[in-house]
Amino acid sequence: MRPAARTIRVNGISLAYFEWRGKTGSQEPPLVFAHATGFHARVWDAVIEHFPERRVLSLDLRGHGRSEGKPVDHWKVFSEDVETFLDQLRIRNAIGVGHSMGAHTLLQCAADKPGAFSRLVLFDPVILAPEFYAAPDPLFSSDTPHPAIRRKRDFKSVEEMIERFRDRDPYNLFDPRVFEDYCRYGLLRSKQGDWLELACLPEMEASVYASSRSNAGILDAAESVEIPTLVVRARQTEERDFKGSPTWPPLASTMPQGTDMPRPDMTHFHPFQDPADAARIIREFASG
C-alpha cells in the first residue's frame, strides 16, 4: 500500500498529506489521522495498512514532516489548518484518529466544524485538568526553553539516525517497523543538500511544548462535541517523562457521547508499541 503524497495551501502554508485510496466504490467514511508533536504522517503507516479497503488521509501538521510552518504560540493554529484542509477536500463524516497533540487538534476541529467527523478515536490526547490551563506562569520561556530545543538535528543518513536512537528510551518501545518509518520519513534533505535534518526542527517542537497551555478552551470544546468519541488512556505515572498519559482522566465523562478506555498496559506511545492493537481499537469503534 503506497500512498500518494499531496500538498494543499492552507492559511498561508503548504500542508502535506498522504492519501491511500482504498477500495473503489467503497461507501465507508474516510479515516483522517493526526500525529503527535515532533512526529509526522507516516508514523501511522503500520496502523493504516490494516485498512486496505478504506480511503485514508494522514496529515503532516504545520511545521512537521513535509508541511511548512514556523514555531507556534497557540495550539489552535493546528486545528485551524486541519479545518481548512477538511473544507477544501470536502471531507464529511470522517473517522478522526489522533494521538497526543494530534488528538487535541482533532477534538478541537470536531467542536468547531460539526459534521466534519462522525466519530473520533483519541489516543492519549494532550488535554489536562482545568487547573493546568488556569496556571498563570508560562511553562517555558526564551531564557529557559523546552529541552527539545537541544535535539540533534543533522544526520548523514537515515541509518545513522536509526543507530543513534534504536536502543534509547522511549524509541526502544516502538514496534521495529514503526521506528524505522519514524526515522525514514522524519528526515529531509537540507537546503545545502549535504546532509539530512529533522523534518520537525527542534525550535518548532520546543514551541509546541512551550505553548501547551495556550488552548484553554479545549475543555469547553470537549463538552460541545456530540459525536461518539473514544478516549484511549495509557498508564498514569508520576515520572516526568513522555511515557505516562497526559490526559485528564475524567475527560471522556465530560462529553455527551464520550467513552473512556484505560490501558494501563500501554505507555503514551500505544499506537507505536502495538500498531495492530491500535488498528483493532479503531476498527471496532468505527464500526459502532
C-alpha positions as CSV (number, residue, x, y, z in Angstrom):
1,M,0.0,0.0,0.0
2,R,1.8,3.1,-1.2
3,P,0.1,6.4,-0.5
4,A,0.0,9.4,-2.9
5,A,2.0,12.3,-1.5
6,R,0.0,15.6,-1.9
7,T,0.1,19.2,-0.7
8,I,-2.5,21.9,-0.3
9,R,-2.4,25.6,0.5
10,V,-4.0,26.4,3.9
11,N,-3.7,29.5,5.9
12,G,-0.5,30.7,4.2
13,I,1.4,27.5,4.2
14,S,1.8,24.3,2.1
15,L,0.3,21.5,4.1
16,A,1.4,18.0,3.2
17,Y,-0.7,14.9,3.5
18,F,-0.7,11.3,2.3
19,E,-3.7,9.5,0.8
20,W,-4.5,5.9,0.4
21,R,-7.4,5.5,-1.9
22,G,-8.8,2.1,-0.7
23,K,-11.4,0.1,-2.5
24,T,-13.1,1.7,-5.5
25,G,-16.7,2.5,-4.8
26,S,-16.4,2.0,-1.0
27,Q,-19.1,3.9,0.9
28,E,-17.2,3.8,4.2
29,P,-16.3,7.2,5.6
30,P,-12.6,8.1,5.2
31,L,-10.1,7.8,8.1
32,V,-8.2,11.0,8.9
33,F,-5.0,10.6,11.0
34,A,-3.2,13.3,13.0
35,H,0.2,12.7,14.7
36,A,1.8,13.9,17.9
37,T,4.3,16.7,18.5
38,G,7.6,16.0,16.8
39,F,6.3,13.2,14.6
40,H,4.8,13.1,11.1
41,A,2.1,11.5,9.0
42,R,4.0,8.3,8.1
43,V,4.3,7.0,11.7
44,W,0.8,5.8,11.1
45,D,1.7,3.5,8.2
46,A,1.7,0.3,10.3
47,V,-1.7,1.1,11.6
48,I,-3.1,2.3,8.2
49,E,-2.1,-1.0,6.5
50,H,-4.9,-2.7,8.5
51,F,-7.5,-0.7,6.5
52,P,-6.8,-1.6,2.8
53,E,-10.4,-1.1,1.9
54,R,-10.7,2.4,3.2
55,R,-9.8,5.8,1.9
56,V,-7.2,7.2,4.4
57,L,-5.7,10.6,4.8
58,S,-2.7,11.2,7.1
59,L,-1.5,14.7,7.7
60,D,1.8,16.4,8.4
61,L,0.7,19.1,10.8
62,R,2.1,22.6,10.5
63,G,5.9,22.6,10.9
64,H,6.1,18.8,10.9
65,G,7.1,16.4,8.2
66,R,6.8,18.0,4.8
67,S,4.5,20.8,5.8
68,E,5.7,24.3,6.1
69,G,5.4,26.4,9.2
70,K,7.3,28.3,11.8
71,P,7.3,27.9,15.6
72,V,3.8,28.5,17.1
73,D,2.5,30.2,20.2
74,H,-1.1,28.8,20.2
75,W,-2.3,25.3,19.6
76,K,-5.5,26.4,17.7
77,V,-3.3,27.1,14.7
78,F,-3.1,23.4,14.1
79,S,-6.9,22.9,14.3
80,E,-7.5,25.9,12.0
81,D,-5.2,24.3,9.4
82,V,-7.0,20.9,9.6
83,E,-10.4,22.6,9.4
84,T,-9.4,24.4,6.2
85,F,-8.0,21.2,4.9
86,L,-11.2,19.3,5.5
87,D,-13.2,22.2,3.9
88,Q,-11.1,22.2,0.7
89,L,-11.2,18.4,0.3
90,R,-15.0,18.4,1.2
91,I,-14.4,15.8,3.9
92,R,-17.6,15.0,5.8
93,N,-18.4,12.4,8.5
94,A,-14.8,11.1,8.6
95,I,-13.5,8.9,11.4
96,G,-10.8,11.0,13.1
97,V,-7.9,9.3,14.7
98,G,-5.4,11.3,16.7
99,H,-2.5,10.8,19.0
100,S,-1.3,13.2,21.7
101,M,-1.3,16.8,20.3
102,G,-2.9,15.4,17.1
103,A,-5.8,14.1,19.2
104,H,-6.2,17.5,20.9
105,T,-6.3,19.0,17.4
106,L,-9.0,16.7,16.0
107,L,-11.2,17.2,19.1
108,Q,-11.0,21.0,18.6
109,C,-11.8,20.5,14.9
110,A,-14.9,18.4,15.8
111,A,-16.1,21.2,18.1
112,D,-15.5,23.9,15.5
113,K,-16.9,22.0,12.5
114,P,-19.8,19.8,13.4
115,G,-20.3,17.3,10.6
116,A,-16.7,17.0,9.6
117,F,-16.3,13.9,11.7
118,S,-18.8,11.2,12.7
119,R,-16.6,9.5,15.3
120,L,-13.2,10.2,17.0
121,V,-10.6,7.8,18.4
122,L,-8.2,9.8,20.5
123,F,-5.1,8.1,21.8
124,D,-3.8,9.9,24.9
125,P,-4.9,13.4,23.9
126,V,-2.9,16.2,25.5
127,I,-5.8,17.6,27.4
128,L,-5.1,18.2,31.0
129,A,-7.1,19.2,34.1
130,P,-8.7,22.7,34.3
131,E,-6.1,23.9,36.8
132,F,-3.3,23.3,34.3
133,Y,-4.8,25.9,32.0
134,A,-5.6,28.3,34.8
135,A,-1.9,28.4,35.9
136,P,-0.5,31.9,35.3
137,D,3.1,31.1,34.7
138,P,4.4,30.0,31.3
139,L,5.9,26.5,31.2
140,F,9.0,27.7,29.3
141,S,10.5,30.9,28.0
142,S,13.2,32.2,25.7
143,D,15.6,32.1,28.7
144,T,14.5,28.6,29.8
145,P,13.3,26.8,26.6
146,H,12.0,23.3,26.5
147,P,14.8,20.7,26.3
148,A,13.6,19.7,22.8
149,I,15.5,22.7,21.5
150,R,18.7,20.8,22.1
151,R,17.8,17.8,19.9
152,K,20.4,16.7,17.4
153,R,19.0,17.9,14.1
154,D,21.5,16.8,11.4
155,F,22.3,13.3,10.2
156,K,24.5,11.9,7.5
157,S,21.9,9.2,6.7
158,V,18.7,7.6,7.9
159,E,20.8,4.7,9.1
160,E,22.7,7.0,11.4
161,M,19.5,8.1,13.0
162,I,18.3,4.5,13.4
163,E,21.6,3.5,15.1
164,R,21.6,6.5,17.3
165,F,18.1,6.0,18.7
166,R,17.4,2.3,18.3
167,D,18.2,1.4,21.9
168,R,17.2,4.7,23.6
169,D,14.1,5.3,25.7
170,P,11.3,5.6,24.5
171,Y,12.2,4.6,21.0
172,N,13.1,1.1,22.2
173,L,9.4,0.6,23.0
174,F,8.4,1.1,19.3
175,D,7.5,-1.7,17.0
176,P,10.5,-2.1,14.7
177,R,8.5,-1.2,11.6
178,V,7.1,2.0,13.2
179,F,10.6,3.0,14.5
180,E,12.1,2.7,11.0
181,D,9.2,4.7,9.5
182,Y,9.7,7.4,12.1
183,C,13.3,7.7,11.1
184,R,13.0,7.2,7.4
185,Y,10.2,9.7,6.9
186,G,11.3,12.1,9.7
187,L,14.4,13.4,7.8
188,L,14.5,15.8,4.9
189,R,17.4,16.8,2.6
190,S,19.0,20.1,3.9
191,K,18.8,23.1,1.6
192,Q,22.6,22.7,1.0
193,G,22.0,19.1,0.1
194,D,24.9,17.8,2.0
195,W,23.1,16.2,4.9
196,L,19.7,15.3,6.3
197,E,17.9,17.2,9.0
198,L,14.9,16.6,11.2
199,A,11.6,17.3,9.4
200,C,10.3,18.8,12.6
201,L,13.1,21.2,13.6
202,P,13.9,21.4,17.4
203,E,12.7,25.0,17.6
204,M,9.4,24.0,16.2
205,E,9.0,21.1,18.6
206,A,10.0,23.2,21.6
207,S,7.5,25.9,20.7
208,V,4.6,23.3,20.7
209,Y,5.6,22.2,24.2
210,A,6.0,25.8,25.4
211,S,2.5,26.7,24.2
212,S,0.7,23.7,25.6
213,R,-1.4,25.9,27.9
214,S,-2.5,28.2,25.1
215,N,-5.8,26.5,24.2
216,A,-7.6,26.8,27.5
217,G,-10.9,26.5,25.6
218,I,-10.3,22.8,24.8
219,L,-12.3,21.6,27.8
220,D,-15.3,23.6,26.8
221,A,-14.8,22.3,23.2
222,A,-14.9,18.8,24.5
223,E,-18.3,19.3,26.2
224,S,-19.7,20.5,22.9
225,V,-18.6,17.5,20.8
226,E,-21.7,15.4,20.4
227,I,-20.3,12.6,18.2
228,P,-19.2,9.2,19.7
229,T,-15.6,9.8,21.0
230,L,-13.3,7.2,22.4
231,V,-10.5,8.3,24.7
232,V,-7.8,5.7,25.0
233,R,-5.7,6.5,28.1
234,A,-2.3,4.9,28.8
235,R,-0.9,4.2,32.2
236,Q,-0.7,7.0,34.8
237,T,2.7,7.8,36.2
238,E,4.3,10.3,38.5
239,E,7.5,10.3,36.5
240,R,8.2,13.4,34.4
241,D,8.8,11.6,31.1
242,F,6.9,11.1,27.9
243,K,5.6,7.6,28.7
244,G,2.8,8.4,31.1
245,S,-0.6,9.6,30.0
246,P,-1.1,13.4,29.9
247,T,-4.9,13.0,29.6
248,W,-7.2,14.3,32.3
249,P,-8.9,11.1,33.5
250,P,-12.5,12.5,33.6
251,L,-12.2,13.9,30.0
252,A,-14.5,11.3,28.3
253,S,-17.2,11.8,31.0
254,T,-17.5,15.5,30.1
255,M,-18.5,14.6,26.5
256,P,-22.1,13.8,25.5
257,Q,-21.0,10.5,23.9
258,G,-17.6,10.0,25.4
259,T,-16.2,6.6,26.2
260,D,-13.1,6.1,28.4
261,M,-10.8,3.2,27.7
262,P,-8.0,2.9,30.3
263,R,-5.0,1.0,29.0
264,P,-2.5,0.7,31.9
265,D,-0.6,-1.9,30.0
266,M,0.5,0.7,27.5
267,T,2.6,3.9,27.5
268,H,1.8,7.2,25.8
269,F,3.2,5.6,22.6
270,H,0.5,2.9,22.4
271,P,-0.1,3.2,18.6
272,F,3.7,2.8,18.0
273,Q,4.2,0.0,20.6
274,D,1.4,-2.2,19.2
275,P,0.0,-0.8,15.8
276,A,-2.1,-4.0,15.4
277,D,-3.9,-3.4,18.7
278,A,-4.4,0.3,17.8
279,A,-5.9,-0.7,14.5
280,R,-8.2,-3.2,16.2
281,I,-9.5,-0.4,18.6
282,I,-10.1,1.9,15.7
283,R,-11.9,-0.7,13.6
284,E,-14.2,-1.8,16.4
285,F,-15.1,1.8,17.4
286,A,-15.5,2.9,13.8
287,S,-18.0,0.1,13.2
288,G,-20.1,1.1,16.1
